[in-house]
Amino acid sequence: MRYLVFLAVAALTSLHVGAAPSIDVGSMFEYMDEKKRTLTKHVYNHGDSTAYVKVSLREVAFDESGREQDVADTGDAGILNKKEGLLATPSHLIIPAKGRGALRLVHLGGRERERYYRVTFAPVMPKTLDEFKLDENAAEQYQKSFSAGVNLLVAYGMVVIVRPEHTKFNTIVRKEDSQHVIWNKGNSTVIIPHYSACLGEVCENLGLSHLRPGQKKIFPLDGKKYKVFLKEGEHSRSVDLEG
């Protein structure tokens, strides 16, 4: 799963980089377990000025080939009308320099299947009478603080995986022809925090990946030894695969 990065140039009067907010959303993935209805996400501002952050959220789904698609009618109004889906509150954060803000994620309605949401945190230049409700003087002073140079307002995205109400893990590991297969036959995502591939004494450590329900991960019989760590909800285990 990819995360989104957007760059916006706030001012172009010189090559000097002035004071600016710098947000940090921590982990790019959050998981809402079957017994939970809410999550709290902390967003940090390591920069030298206040961060005005707009939060947007959309539901996504995946077709049989794994391509991502937007799910229609997943705005706040549609979610509130149907009482189904993920809500983010507040939708706008004001985070002081060297401080942090808290976002609450609430899931409404049934969870007969696993659902996926992308949340984007975008620092913006506030204006008067917008969602941040700054008066004219405050907005003007904030904009002037950017006039000293080029400032990058960097937005980040994260993915929220909402597990089904009755989560069942069933991860199959087996050898098929000329390959090893790890197959998620359960109804919720299996996390592979990391795995290693070793050829002789030389090992390569590889990063995070996810196996959504129905997905397979293939390891070829290529002479390498693989050690794969699997996280199924609160339970973790490792499997050794030899080529």
C-alpha positions in Angstrom: 0.0 0.0 0.0 1.3 3.4 -0.9 1.2 6.6 1.1 0.6 9.9 -0.5 3.0 12.8 -0.4 2.1 16.2 -1.8 4.4 19.2 -2.0 3.1 22.8 -2.1 5.4 25.9 -2.4 4.1 28.6 0.0 6.4 31.4 -1.2 9.1 31.9 -3.8 10.8 35.1 -2.8 14.3 33.7 -2.2 16.2 30.5 -1.8 16.4 30.7 1.9 14.1 28.3 3.8 12.2 30.0 6.6 10.3 28.8 9.6 7.6 26.3 8.7 5.5 23.6 10.2 6.8 20.0 9.8 4.2 17.3 10.6 4.9 13.7 11.6 2.0 11.2 11.5 4.1 8.3 12.9 3.1 4.9 11.5 1.6 4.9 8.0 -0.8 2.0 8.9 -3.3 1.8 11.7 -5.5 -1.2 12.6 -8.9 -1.2 14.2 -9.4 -4.6 15.7 -12.7 -6.4 15.8 -13.7 -5.3 19.3 -12.8 -1.6 18.8 -14.9 1.2 17.3 -12.5 4.1 17.9 -8.8 4.9 17.4 -6.8 7.9 18.5 -4.1 9.1 16.2 -1.5 11.6 17.3 0.1 14.0 14.8 3.3 15.8 15.8 4.6 19.2 14.6 8.4 19.3 14.7 8.5 22.6 12.9 9.1 26.2 14.2 5.6 27.5 13.5 2.0 26.5 14.1 0.6 23.8 11.7 -2.9 24.2 10.3 -3.8 20.8 9.1 -6.8 19.7 7.0 -7.8 16.1 7.4 -9.5 14.2 4.6 -10.6 10.6 4.4 -11.9 8.2 1.8 -12.7 4.6 1.6 -10.9 2.4 -0.9 -11.4 -1.2 -2.2 -9.3 -3.6 -4.2 -10.4 -5.6 -7.3 -9.2 -9.1 -8.0 -5.9 -7.9 -9.5 -5.2 -5.8 -6.4 -5.8 -2.5 -8.0 -7.1 0.2 -5.7 -10.5 1.8 -6.4 -12.4 4.6 -4.6 -15.7 3.6 -2.9 -18.5 6.0 -3.8 -20.4 8.1 -1.3 -17.8 8.0 1.5 -17.9 11.6 2.5 -18.9 12.7 6.0 -22.4 13.6 4.9 -23.0 10.2 3.3 -21.5 8.4 6.3 -23.7 10.3 8.8 -26.8 9.7 6.7 -26.2 6.0 6.3 -24.6 5.7 9.8 -21.9 3.5 8.2 -18.2 4.1 7.6 -15.2 5.8 9.2 -15.4 9.4 10.5 -12.4 11.6 11.5 -12.9 14.2 14.2 -11.9 17.0 14.2 -11.5 17.5 10.4 -9.1 20.4 11.0 -6.1 20.4 13.5 -4.2 23.4 14.9 -0.9 22.0 16.2 1.6 24.4 17.9 5.2 24.3 17.1 7.0 21.4 18.8 3.5 20.2 19.9 1.0 17.5 19.0 -2.6 17.2 18.1 -5.0 14.3 18.4 -7.4 12.9 15.8 -10.2 10.5 16.8 -11.3 7.9 14.2 -14.8 6.4 14.8 -16.3 3.6 12.8 -20.1 3.5 12.4 -22.3 0.6 11.3 -21.7 -3.0 10.5 -18.4 -4.7 9.8 -19.3 -7.9 8.0 -16.1 -7.6 5.9 -12.8 -5.9 6.2 -12.7 -2.2 5.1 -9.8 0.1 4.1 -9.6 3.9 4.4 -6.9 6.5 3.4 -6.5 9.4 5.6 -4.6 12.5 4.4 -3.0 15.2 6.6 -2.4 18.3 4.6 -0.9 21.5 6.2 -2.5 24.5 4.6 -2.2 28.3 4.6 -5.2 29.4 6.6 -7.4 32.3 5.4 -10.0 34.3 7.3 -13.4 32.8 7.7 -12.3 29.4 6.6 -12.6 26.2 8.7 -9.8 27.4 11.1 -11.8 30.5 12.0 -8.8 32.9 12.3 -9.5 36.6 12.4 -8.0 38.8 9.7 -5.0 39.9 11.8 -4.0 36.4 12.8 -4.2 35.1 9.3 -2.2 38.0 8.0 0.5 37.5 10.6 0.8 33.8 9.8 1.1 34.5 6.1 3.8 37.0 6.7 5.8 34.4 8.6 6.2 32.6 5.3 7.4 35.6 3.3 11.0 35.2 4.3 11.7 32.4 1.9 10.7 29.1 0.3 8.6 26.8 2.6 7.5 23.3 1.9 4.1 22.3 3.2 4.3 18.5 3.1 1.2 16.3 3.4 1.2 12.7 4.4 -1.3 9.9 4.1 -1.9 6.8 6.2 -4.1 3.7 5.8 -6.6 2.5 8.3 -7.5 -1.2 8.2 -10.8 -1.9 9.9 -11.1 -5.6 10.7 -14.4 -7.4 10.4 -16.6 -7.9 13.4 -15.9 -11.6 13.5 -12.3 -11.8 12.5 -10.9 -15.2 11.4 -7.3 -15.9 10.6 -6.4 -18.9 8.4 -3.0 -18.5 6.9 -1.8 -21.5 4.7 1.9 -22.1 4.1 2.7 -24.8 1.5 5.0 -25.8 -1.3 3.5 -25.8 -4.8 5.7 -27.0 -7.8 8.7 -24.7 -7.9 7.7 -22.2 -5.2 6.5 -21.7 -1.6 3.1 -20.0 -1.2 1.7 -18.1 1.8 -2.0 -17.8 1.3 -4.4 -15.7 3.4 -7.6 -17.8 3.5 -9.0 -15.8 6.4 -11.2 -12.7 6.3 -8.7 -10.2 7.6 -5.3 -8.8 6.7 -2.2 -10.7 7.8 0.7 -8.4 8.5 4.3 -9.4 7.5 6.3 -6.9 9.6 9.5 -8.0 7.8 11.2 -11.1 6.3 14.8 -12.1 5.4 16.2 -13.8 2.3 19.5 -15.5 2.8 21.9 -16.9 0.2 24.7 -18.6 2.0 26.0 -16.2 4.7 24.6 -13.1 2.9 21.1 -12.0 4.1 18.8 -9.3 2.9 16.2 -7.9 5.3 13.0 -6.8 3.6 10.3 -4.5 4.9 6.7 -4.4 5.8 4.0 -6.0 3.6 0.3 -7.0 4.0 -1.7 -10.0 2.8 -5.3 -9.0 2.3 -7.9 -11.8 2.4 -7.5 -14.1 -0.6 -4.0 -12.8 -1.4 -0.9 -15.0 -1.9 2.8 -14.2 -1.4 5.1 -16.3 -3.5 8.7 -17.3 -2.6 10.5 -19.1 -5.5 12.7 -22.2 -5.0 15.9 -20.3 -5.9 18.4 -21.6 -3.4 17.6 -18.9 -0.9 16.4 -19.4 2.7 13.5 -17.2 3.8 12.4 -16.4 7.3 9.0 -14.8 7.3 7.3 -13.2 10.3 3.5 -13.3 10.3 1.3 -11.2 12.6 -2.3 -12.4 12.8 -4.1 -9.9 15.1 -2.5 -10.2 18.5 -0.6 -13.4 17.6 2.8 -13.6 15.9 4.8 -16.5 14.5 7.6 -17.1 12.0 8.0 -19.7 9.2 11.2 -20.9 7.6 11.2 -21.6 3.8 14.1 -23.3 2.1 14.7 -23.2 -1.6 
